[in-house]
Amino acid sequence: MAATGRDTPARAATADREIVISRVIGAPRELVFEAFTEVRHLSRWWGPEGFTTTTRAFEFRVGGAWDFVMHGPDGTDYQEWISWTEIAPPSRIALLHGESHGDPNAFESTLTFTPDGEATRIEMRTVFPTKELRDEAVEKYHAIEGGRQTMDNLAAYVAEIVRQGAED
């Protein structure tokens, strides 16, 4: 039996350091990809329930960065920084995500956008530098639930764009 992408030796080596979240979104992948790559969209849906986002700087290109603050519902501000390491429209984005440039605890994420009929399957695979950092993200920051809520917010936002387009 042939190995699947999930069973490769490289994936097995990172299994205890990763989080994988996927979701089917009822929109064409070009639109879902655009919602991830344009700041005018990101500020409308990025983050878990109750969070808002303020962008300080945004340059979507390999080597470019998104410097932003996530504002929690309890008033806590979270300094965030993303650098794009790979961009292959409309199918793949890879990035490095930390609190700031040079963060030694930054993690890597790869997002894939795959057509699923008229919808799009998005998968976000995040690999942390250590198992301990992954466990801390899950336990202290609720990374799995927060990631699912973020994908739900994206789905709702994109659905609204599709609805508005149908009404025009």
Phi, psi and chi 1 to 4 in degrees:
 res  aa     phi    psi   chi1   chi2   chi3   chi4
   1 MET       -  133.7  175.0 -169.5  -97.7      -
   2 ALA   -73.3  145.8      -      -      -      -
   3 ALA   -72.8  144.4      -      -      -      -
   4 THR   -92.1  171.1   65.5      -      -      -
   5 GLY   -58.0  -29.3      -      -      -      -
   6 ARG   -78.2  -16.0  -63.2 -178.4 -168.2  -77.1
   7 ASP  -106.8    9.5  -60.1  -40.4      -      -
   8 THR   -67.5  155.0   64.0      -      -      -
   9 PRO   -56.5  -37.9  -26.5   34.6      -      -
  10 ALA   -63.4  -42.4      -      -      -      -
  11 ARG   -66.8  -40.4  -67.4 -101.7  166.0   85.7
  12 ALA   -61.9  -34.9      -      -      -      -
  13 ALA   -68.7  -23.8      -      -      -      -
  14 THR  -107.5    0.3   61.4      -      -      -
  15 ALA   -53.3  -38.8      -      -      -      -
  16 ASP   -81.8   -0.6   66.7  -18.8      -      -
  17 ARG  -116.3    7.1  -62.4 -174.5  -70.2  126.9
  18 GLU  -121.0  159.9   70.4 -179.2   23.0      -
  19 ILE  -128.9  132.1  -64.8  171.3      -      -
  20 VAL  -123.1  125.0  179.1      -      -      -
  21 ILE  -126.9  131.5  -62.9  169.8      -      -
  22 SER  -134.2  158.9   64.0      -      -      -
  23 ARG  -160.6  142.6  175.1  115.3  169.1   36.4
  24 VAL   -95.1  130.1  174.0      -      -      -
  25 ILE  -118.6  130.3  -64.1  176.2      -      -
  26 GLY   -77.2   63.5      -      -      -      -
  27 ALA  -159.8  157.6      -      -      -      -
  28 PRO   -62.3  147.9  -14.0   23.8      -      -
  29 ARG   -63.0  -29.8   81.3  172.2  170.5  168.5
  30 GLU   -60.5  -39.6  -69.5   77.7   11.4      -
  31 LEU   -71.1  -41.9  178.2   57.5      -      -
  32 VAL   -63.9  -43.2  177.9      -      -      -
  33 PHE   -60.2  -45.6 -171.3   88.0      -      -
  34 GLU   -59.3  -39.6  178.3 -175.6  -45.7      -
  35 ALA   -63.4  -24.2      -      -      -      -
  36 PHE   -88.4  -14.6 -111.6   99.3      -      -
  37 THR  -118.5   -3.1   61.1      -      -      -
  38 GLU  -120.1  128.0  -66.6 -172.7   14.0      -
  39 VAL   -60.8  -31.8   71.5      -      -      -
  40 ARG   -61.8  -27.3   67.7 -172.5  174.1   94.2
  41 HIS   -86.3  -47.2  -66.1  -56.5      -      -
  42 LEU   -53.5  -42.2  -77.1  165.2      -      -
  43 SER   -66.4  -14.6   63.1      -      -      -
  44 ARG   -88.7  -19.2  -55.9  -83.6  -54.2  -83.7
  45 TRP  -137.3  -15.2   64.6  -93.8      -      -
  46 TRP   -64.3  132.2 -177.3  -93.1      -      -
  47 GLY   107.6  165.0      -      -      -      -
  48 PRO   -69.1  173.0  -14.8   26.3      -      -
  49 GLU   -53.1  134.0  -67.8  174.2   16.4      -
  50 GLY    87.3   -8.5      -      -      -      -
  51 PHE   -92.2  150.7  -79.9   74.3      -      -
  52 THR  -125.8  165.0   58.6      -      -      -
  53 THR  -131.0  133.7  -58.6      -      -      -
  54 THR  -116.6  122.5  -59.9      -      -      -
  55 THR   -91.0  131.3  -64.7      -      -      -
  56 ARG   -94.0  -40.8  -67.8 -169.6 -169.7  124.1
  57 ALA  -152.9  147.5      -      -      -      -
  58 PHE  -151.0  122.5 -176.6   86.5      -      -
  59 GLU  -140.8  103.3 -173.8  176.4   10.0      -
  60 PHE   -87.1   92.8 -173.2   70.3      -      -
  61 ARG  -161.5  158.0   64.4  170.5  180.0   77.7
  62 VAL   -58.3  126.8  172.2      -      -      -
  63 GLY    90.0  -13.8      -      -      -      -
  64 GLY   -77.8  169.9      -      -      -      -
  65 ALA  -137.2  155.4      -      -      -      -
  66 TRP  -118.9  113.1  179.6   23.0      -      -
  67 ASP  -106.2  118.8 -177.6    8.5      -      -
  68 PHE  -150.2  168.3   61.1  103.5      -      -
  69 VAL  -123.0  130.1  178.5      -      -      -
  70 MET   -98.2  128.7  -71.9  179.0   57.6      -
  71 HIS  -102.7  115.1  -50.2  -75.6      -      -
  72 GLY   -76.0  158.7      -      -      -      -
  73 PRO   -63.4  -19.4   14.5  -21.1      -      -
  74 ASP   -90.5    3.8   65.2   -5.4      -      -
  75 GLY    94.1   -4.6      -      -      -      -
  76 THR   -74.8  134.8  -57.1      -      -      -
  77 ASP  -101.0  135.8  -74.5  -17.1      -      -
  78 TYR  -117.7  112.3  -59.8   89.6      -      -
  79 GLN   -71.5  131.3  -50.0  -56.5  -47.2      -
  80 GLU  -135.0  153.3  -58.5  -73.1  -30.6      -
  81 TRP  -150.3  131.4  175.2   86.1      -      -
  82 ILE  -126.9  135.3  -72.9  175.5      -      -
  83 SER  -118.6  132.2  177.7      -      -      -
  84 TRP   -82.1  124.7  -43.2  107.0      -      -
  85 THR  -106.1  -20.1   58.4      -      -      -
  86 GLU  -154.5  136.9  178.9 -173.5  -12.9      -
  87 ILE  -137.0  118.3  -59.2  169.5      -      -
  88 ALA  -131.8   81.5      -      -      -      -
  89 PRO   -61.0  143.3  -14.6   25.4      -      -
  90 PRO   -99.4   30.3   37.2  -34.4      -      -
  91 SER  -108.6  -22.4   59.3      -      -      -
  92 ARG  -156.1  141.6 -177.6  177.6  162.6   95.7
  93 ILE  -137.4  134.7  -59.5  169.8      -      -
  94 ALA  -121.8  145.5      -      -      -      -
  95 LEU  -151.1  162.0   56.7   92.6      -      -
  96 LEU  -114.3  129.9 -174.4   63.7      -      -
  97 HIS  -128.8  123.2 -173.4  159.8      -      -
  98 GLY  -148.0 -169.6      -      -      -      -
  99 GLU   -79.3  -26.8  -68.3 -179.0    0.9      -
 100 SER  -163.0  169.7   61.0      -      -      -
 101 HIS   -58.1  133.3  178.9   72.2      -      -
 102 GLY    83.4    5.2      -      -      -      -
 103 ASP   -58.8  118.4 -179.2   -9.5      -      -
 104 PRO   -68.1  -15.9   25.0  -32.4      -      -
 105 ASN  -100.5   11.2  -62.9  -33.3      -      -
 106 ALA   -60.5  149.2      -      -      -      -
 107 PHE  -117.8  159.8   50.5   86.0      -      -
 108 GLU  -104.2  137.1  -62.0  174.2    2.6      -
 109 SER  -128.4  142.6  -67.7      -      -      -
 110 THR  -123.8  126.8  -58.1      -      -      -
 111 LEU  -111.3  130.2  -62.4  110.1      -      -
 112 THR  -118.4  141.3   54.2      -      -      -
 113 PHE  -120.2  110.6  -56.2   80.6      -      -
 114 THR  -120.3  130.0  -52.6      -      -      -
 115 PRO   -59.7  140.4  -19.8   30.2      -      -
 116 ASP  -137.8   81.7 -171.6  -14.7      -      -
 117 GLY    66.3 -127.3      -      -      -      -
 118 GLU   -89.5   -0.3  -67.1 -175.2   16.6      -
 119 ALA  -102.9 -175.6      -      -      -      -
 120 THR  -132.6  130.6  -57.6      -      -      -
 121 ARG   -94.3  120.7  174.2  172.7  -64.9  -78.4
 122 ILE  -109.2  133.6 -176.4  168.3      -      -
 123 GLU  -124.7  130.3  179.7 -179.2   89.7      -
 124 MET  -115.0  113.2 -178.9  170.0   55.5      -
 125 ARG  -108.5  116.1  179.1  175.5  -58.4  -83.6
 126 THR  -113.1  130.7  -59.9      -      -      -
 127 VAL  -120.7  123.8  178.5      -      -      -
 128 PHE   -91.4  156.9  -67.5   82.5      -      -
 129 PRO   -61.3  -32.8  -21.6   30.1      -      -
 130 THR  -140.2  159.9   65.8      -      -      -
 131 LYS   -61.4  -38.0  177.1 -173.9 -177.5  -46.3
 132 GLU   -63.0  -40.9  -67.4   73.7   21.7      -
 133 LEU   -67.6  -37.1  -73.9  168.9      -      -
 134 ARG   -63.1  -47.2 -176.4 -112.8 -175.3 -128.1
 135 ASP   -62.9  -39.2  -67.7  -12.4      -      -
 136 GLU   -63.7  -42.6  178.3 -176.3   27.2      -
 137 ALA   -61.4  -39.1      -      -      -      -
 138 VAL   -71.5  -47.4  169.6      -      -      -
 139 GLU   -79.4  -45.5  -66.5  162.1   17.1      -
 140 LYS   -85.7  -38.7 -176.4  175.8  179.4 -177.6
 141 TYR  -108.7    2.9  -62.5  106.0      -      -
 142 HIS    53.4   47.9  -48.7  -73.6      -      -
 143 ALA   -60.7  -36.5      -      -      -      -
 144 ILE   -69.6  -50.9  -65.6  171.2      -      -
 145 GLU   -64.4  -40.6 -178.8   57.8   28.8      -
 146 GLY   -62.9  -38.6      -      -      -      -
 147 GLY   -65.1  -41.1      -      -      -      -
 148 ARG   -64.7  -42.3  -72.5 -179.9 -179.7  144.1
 149 GLN   -64.2  -38.6  -69.9  175.5    8.4      -
 150 THR   -62.8  -43.3  -61.5      -      -      -
 151 MET   -64.7  -37.1  -69.7  -66.8  171.7      -
 152 ASP   -62.5  -42.2  -70.3  -13.8      -      -
 153 ASN   -62.9  -41.4  -70.2  -16.9      -      -
 154 LEU   -61.0  -46.7  169.7   61.0      -      -
 155 ALA   -59.6  -44.2      -      -      -      -
 156 ALA   -65.9  -41.2      -      -      -      -
 157 TYR   -64.0  -47.6  174.8   70.9      -      -
 158 VAL   -65.4  -38.9  171.3      -      -      -
 159 ALA   -59.4  -38.2      -      -      -      -
 160 GLU   -65.9  -39.8 -177.2   60.8   29.1      -
 161 ILE   -62.2  -44.2  -69.0  173.4      -      -
 162 VAL   -62.4  -44.1  169.2      -      -      -
 163 ARG   -60.0  -46.4  -91.3 -167.1  -57.5  -81.7
 164 GLN   -62.5  -38.3  -72.0  174.7   -6.7      -
 165 GLY   -64.8  -36.4      -      -      -      -
 166 ALA   -70.3  -27.4      -      -      -      -
 167 GLU   -82.5  -21.5  -66.7  171.3    1.4      -
 168 ASP   -70.8      -  -69.8  -16.2      -      -
